[in-house]
Structures are given as C-alpha cells and as structure tokens.
C-alpha cells in the first residue's frame, strides 16, 4: 500500500496583506525574565549591565537585531531584582547570556526559579505590519522609559477553551481585547504577549507583560480582566506575578 503524503507543517508567522502581498516570516523575538534574590543594592548590577552595552563584542551591542535588556527592582522583595532580555535567536540565551550571568556580580545572586518566564512573539494572521507585531512593538514597549512599572505573569488556558468553535474563541478573545485596547489608548497599560507552549517548565501557554507609567492601572486592568469569560471560565492557571520597576535599560 502507498503511504499517504504528509505535508510539511507551516510554522511561519503570518500577517495581513501589505502592498498587495501576504505577509509571512520565519523570524520572531524571544524574551526571557529571570528573577533573583539577595541582590541588595542594584547599582553594581546596573553597572555591570551598562559595561555590556555598545561594542560589537558586548552583550547588548546596540545593533538593530541585537539583544536588549531591562533590569527591574522587585516590589515584593526588598532584596530582589529581575532581568528581562530579548533576542531573535534562542542561541543568545545559552551562548551569550548564560556565561555573563555565571560571572560576578550576577553569580552571587540566588535564582528565584518560580518567576522564570520564557516565550516568543507570535501573530494572529491579520496584522497589518508583521514586523512591527513580532519585533518593533514588543521591544519598544519593554524599553519605553515613560513606562517603568511592570507586571509579568504566565497563564494556561483550560482544555475546554481549545474545544470551542473558532467563532466562539474569537468572541471570547475580543472581549479581552477591548479592555486591553481601552487601557492602552488611555496610556494606562500596554501589553506584551508571548507564546510559551513547550518552553515553560510549568506547561503554561502564554507569558504576559503589562507596563505603564504607574502601578495602579496595571493592577486595575488585571482586576477588570477577572470578569471576562476567558479569565473567569477558561483559565486553568494564572501567575505567579512578578511586580517591579525598571532601574536600567540597554537603550
């Protein structure tokens, strides 16, 4: 018997039509948050990070496709910090970032593994500018000096959501999206959404980052989302939440 032909999976990111052509890309941005205890004064950490900015051999080279980073102080831990890093290649996190974190001053810190988050940008298939969706917007949102406060958390949807019809899923997500857009247009909260299926040690589906000028609106948007169908009916797990304020950025 002849074996059926198996088509190669299409794993590219897709966007809407642009200049009369469908958008697609095999590129995406990876982002990682690592939280640490026993940091004490963050000045020695910001100094070490600043030393890694600029040159071709530096961790944060400043090139358009190079790495970027943000250091947060932890609101809920007076000795805690978290380092957010982003790069197009996952190789960066093991070949460049890992050796740096295994040297002082980060070597002396204690990793708080429950707050480790790692994900990738993704598209929904109708975005007018795919490059902006995958790279420009999430990078600029994280690095914006006017939005120092941040709340980062993972989430996992329940299996019941996956079994809904596509039109039902869209309606549920639209309810969520309307709240997010209203907070964004008011400059209260801006979000970064990453897919983390197969990348998260706790088997979460997504990583969400909320950033803004003030902390209260970030709490308020999470509270508002509690009433949506997605959160109240179709989330299996949410958190833990890392809450911090940026004290250093690579740009």
Secondary structure, 3 states (H helix, E strand, C coil): CCCCCCCCCCCCEEEEEECCEEEEECCCCEEEEEEEECCCCCHHHHHHHHCCECCCCCCECCCCCCCEEEEEEECCCCCCEEEEEEECCCHHHHHHHHHHHCCCCHHHCEECHHHCEEEECCCCCCCCCHHHHHHHHHHHHHHCCCCCEEEEEEEEECHHHHCCCHHHHHHHHHHHHHHHHHHHHCCCCEEEEEECCCCCCCCCCEEEEEEECCCHHHHHHHHHHCCCHHHHHHEEEEEEEEEEEEEEECC
